[in-house]
Amino acid sequence: MTQIETLRVMLVDDDDAFRVALADSFAIAGLDIETYSDGHSALASLNADFPGVLVTDIRMPRVDGHGVLDAALARDPELPVILMTGHGDIAMAVAALKQGAFDFIAKPFATDHMIASVRRALEMRRLVLENRRLRQAAAEAEESLPLLGETPVMVRLRETIRQLASVNVDVLIEGETGTGKELVAQLLHRWSARRARRFVAVDCAALPDAIADEALFGNRLQRGRIADADRGTLFLDEIDSMSSALQGKLLRVVEERELPSVSGEPRAVDLRIIAAAKDHLAGAVANGRFRSDLLYRLETVRLRIPPLRERRADVGLLFAYFIGEAAKQFGRPRPVINAAIEARLISDNWTGNVRELRNFATQTVLGLGLANDGDGDRLSLSEQMDRFEIGIIQAALNRAQGDVGQAAEALRLPRRSLYARLQRHGIDGAAFRSRG
């Protein structure tokens, strides 16, 4: 978002001599001015984000000042409009202010009085436009984070996602572990016309073969995940791990947008399919692990997310964001970046990509590993990982006030898995319940 343009005054008056004289007074006072002899031409140059204020006479042919005021406020209700007239009275002034005018000044007037009113209007306009700019910048940042990056490859990726979001085509995302494939899929959904509907994510690698069919396609008693995504977006992560039998059933859904049913009558589904894989699926096709016809259907558009080592200039920006995120999450102060941390940011290949960098930022905030005074060097990798996991679980339980179910949901873990970790680490969830 660009900075606000220089604020200026749009002056409208059909009296040529008066208009020129007032414009000269504005210019002497250091105000930028543009003049118009009638309301119609002024309105033709006025848009909703006009960086300034409007000063207009009331008595004019064709479109008078009241008409200019109405049209201007219809385009931007927060635009300051100052009305002036040589035929004013109290009733007209009150009516103009009720209509939405910023001020009403009767001719003849002292130039200093008009300039003072204009300056007040310009200051109000500056604040309005600055708040709009900040709100837009915040919205853009919220939508993009943490798909951060100023390198050309990331700028192009965000632009491509924006363009693809509005096009109802299936997308195949390829990228190494930790590059943010699900985030890209979420942005494609969030920026699309389907955003009001469900985004259903399925980790194909985590589906046991025994239940994968029912989980995806459903059974007599419950809907499957594909049906859940009807009118929304279905994200199939690690699709290359799907069995050949499921690939065959999925092909029908991709081709026909139909689901098989126990009644024999297929059920139509309206969904966008986004698939993701760690490796090039062409290799899986070549060695017989993936169906070529399914690949051709899924790769209407192919997106590649670059690994972090290909955009090293973004590491510092990402780490700074993740540090702030973790500090806020755990209620800790932002740590000082010491020489050891800086050296790792510069030299590490970040094979785990953005996910590894985020974990390192969390460890730094929690005082683990390189973030403390060397204690991490005396611990094995397993011990360091345990300390890190304990810190994350304890923080989640603290936020959930000891509610294990809520903590499991926040951590995106099955409840059984979280209970197993609590037992292994000797963590008592009840200790985090509030004693109100």
Order of alpha helices (4+ residues) and beta strands (2+ residues): beta-alpha-beta-alpha-beta-alpha-beta-alpha-beta-alpha-alpha-beta-alpha-beta-alpha-alpha-beta-alpha-beta-beta-beta-alpha-alpha-beta-alpha-alpha-alpha-alpha-alpha-alpha
